[in-house]
Amino acid sequence: MALGRVRASSNIVNRAMSFFVQVLNAFRIMLPAHFWLIWTTITTAAAICVALAVGHAATRVTREENKGAISVGLTWRQVGGPRAFAAMALLAVFLGAYVTMTLVWEDFAYYDNSNFTLDILKGRNYPTPIWQGQGRFFPLGYQEFNLLRHFTDTITGYHVLPIAQLLIFSWILLILDDELSIAARVALTILALVTPSILISFSGLIFPERNVLFFLACLVLSVGASNRPNLSRGRWPRWFVLRSSCITKSPHSCFSWASRQ
């Protein structure tokens, strides 16, 4: 009798596991075709939960908590000195040269630019990069160009968004540490921009890491800005940046710490 019960329990477990595997297989097949529907639904549900949680949370912030807030601008008093003005002029010249270097001789000739020549430049949307056979999952990769193709078909036009991201990224680096002098911040910004990983990411169209760097900078800025009287408002951009960055490139563990903030 005991043996019969064991067999019955084993059959129930096997059926449950078989059903679970079938559900996973169905989801695996459905995910690439309906990713945006699934992701939008989950994101909307998560947004509602965040709104409810933040709405009921007490948001008392003392003066000490406001001390580390990041200012999103530079005052004229900070830039008005001759040394600071010269440093800002140097940064402007550097960024101009940076952008020029990016655009000169660029013509979709790089071999990985087949992403553009085979699909986007022919008027077709680039498919969502969910490559199960290769174990790659970055569905937001190259999707910005599906929108840009409606407005331009030139290499310069396609570089407009990366250039805008570069300028915003540089500005965020410039304002992150207001305890440093303007000259020191400019020097650190230039040093960061010539780092090979950042230089390559912003100089080519095929590198989704550009978006990861941009989202990471926005995340750091959001964390700093959340140390202000309205703490709950600072959580929204941080949450959005995390959601977007996790599907821009293969998921990165470097963002996991932010979910605990």
N, C-alpha and C positions, 0 to 999 in steps of 0.2 A: 504493500500500500504506500509506504514511504517512497519507494522507487517510482511509483506512478506519479506521485506529487512532484518529485524532482523533474521527471520527464515533462510534465505539464508546465511547470515553471520555466523549464528550458525552452519549450516551444513558444511560450509567450514572449520570452526575451528575444528569441530568434526572429519572431514576427515583428516585434517592435524595432529591432535593429534593421531588419529588411525594409520596413516602412521608412525609417529615418534615412537610410541610404538612398531610397527612391526619391524622397523629398530633396535631398542634397543634389542628386543628379539632375532633377528637374530644375532646381534653382541654378545649377551650374550652366545648364543649357540656356535658360531664360535670361541670365544676367547680362551677357554682352548685348543682346538685342533690345532689352528693356532697362538698361542701366539707369538712364536719366530719370525714368519714371520711378524706379525703386529708390534711387538716391534722393530725389526730390521729396518723396513721401516720407522717408526716414528723417530727412533734414527738417521738414515741416513739423513732424511730430516732436523731434528733439527741441525745436525752437519754442514750441508751445510749453514743453516741460521746463525749459530754461526760464521762460517768461513767468511761469507760475512760481518757480523756485525763487527767482530774483524778486518777484513782487511781494513775497511773504518774508523776505529776509530783512533783517534790521540793518540799516546802512549808516551806522554811526562812525564818523571819521574825525579823529582829533587832529590838532595842528601838527603833532609829531608825525602822523601818517601822511600828511600833505607835504612833508619836507622833501621827499624824494621824487616829487612829480616832475615830469619832463616837460619843458616848455617847447611848443611846436614852432616857435619862431625865434629869430634873432633881432634884438633891439638895435636901433641906430647907435646907441651908446656903445654896444659891443663891437660894432663894425666900424665905428667912426674913427678909430685911431689909425695912424698911417700904416703901422705894421699889420693890423688886421685887414685893412682895406687892400694892401698889397697881397696878402695871403688869399683873400677872396678873388682878387683879379687873377692870381695864379691858378686858382681852382677853375675859374671860368675858362681860361685858356686851355688848361689841361683837359677839361671835359669837351671843349670844341675839337681838340686834336683827337680825343678818344672816339668821338662820334665820326669824325672824318675818316679815321683809320678803319672804322667799322664799315663804312659805305664804299670806300674806294675799291674798285675792281670787283665788287660783289655782283654776281650775275647768275645765281642759282646753279653754278657749275660744280659745287662740291658734291661728291658722290651721294651723300646722305640726303641731299636736297631733292632726291627722287620723291620724297613725301609731298613736295610741292608740284613737281613737273608731271607726276603721274595722276594726281588727284586734284589738288586745290586749284592750280593754275588752269585746269581744264573745266573748272566750274562745278566740281564735285566736292562735297564735304569729306574731310579726312575722317575715316572711321574711328570710333572710340578705341584707343589702344588697350584692349584687354586680350592679351595673348596667352591663353591658357597653356598652349603647348610649350611655351618658353618660360612659363612662370612669371610673366610680366603683367603688372597691374598699375597703370597710371592713366585712367580714363580722361583726365583733364588735359593731358598732353596734346599740344598742337591745336586744341579746339578753338583758341582765340583767332587762329588764322581762317577758320571757317567763317567767322564774321567779317574779318578784314577783306576777304576776297570779293565781297560785295561792293567795296569802295575803291579798290586798287588792284592792279595786276603788275606793278613795278616792284623791283627789289627795294627801292627807297620807301615806298608806301608800306611794305611789309615790315620794315625796320622802325616805323614810327612808334609802335607800341613798345618794343624793347628799348628804344631810346628814351621814351617817357618813363619807363620803369627804372632805367639807369639814373636819370636825373632825380627821381623821387628817392631812390635807394641812396644816392649820394647825399641828398638833403637830410635824410634820416640819420645817416652816419654823422653828419655835421652837427646835429643838435642833440645827440644822445647824452653827451657828458658836458653839462654846462659849467663844470668846475674847471675845465681846461680852457686855455686861451684859444682865441680864434685861430691863431697860427698853428697851434698844436693840433687842433681838430682838423684843419685843412691837411696838415701833413699826414695824419692818421687816415684820413679819407682817401688821399692819393695812394698811400701805401696799400690800403685794402683793395683799391680798384686795379692795381697792377699785379695783385696776387693771381697766379695762373688760373686757379679755379674760377675766380670771379671774372677775369678778363675773357676767358674762353666762353663762359656762360653767357655773357652779354654781347659778345661780338658775333655770335652765330645764331641763326634762327632755329636750328634743330635741337637746341639744348633746353629741355624743360627745367633743368636746374636753375635757370634764370628766374623762373617763377617761384621756385622754392626759396631762393635767396631773397627775393622781393617779399614774399609772405613772411619769411623769418624776420626781416627788418621791421615789417608792419607789426608783427607779433611783439617784438621787443618794445617798440614804441607804444603799443597798446597797453602792455604791462606797466610801463612807466606812467602813462597817462591815467591809469586806473587808480593811482595814488592821489586822487583828487576828491573833493567833497561828494560828487556823485559816483560812488564806487561801482554801483550796479551798471551804469552806462558803459563803463570800460570793459565789462565782460563780453558785450555783444561783438565788437570787432575782433576780440581775441578768439571767441568761439567760432566766428565765421572764417577767420584766417586758418584756424586749426582744421576745420572741415575741408577747406579748399586745398590746403597744402598736402593733406594726406592722400589726395587723389591726383595731384599734379605730377608726382614722380612716385616710384615704388616707395611704399610707406617708410618713413624715417623715424627712428626711435628718438631723434633729438628733440621732437616736439612733445614727447610724452610727459616731460616735467611740467609743461604749462597747464595740463589738465588738472594738476594738483594745486595750482595757485588759487 
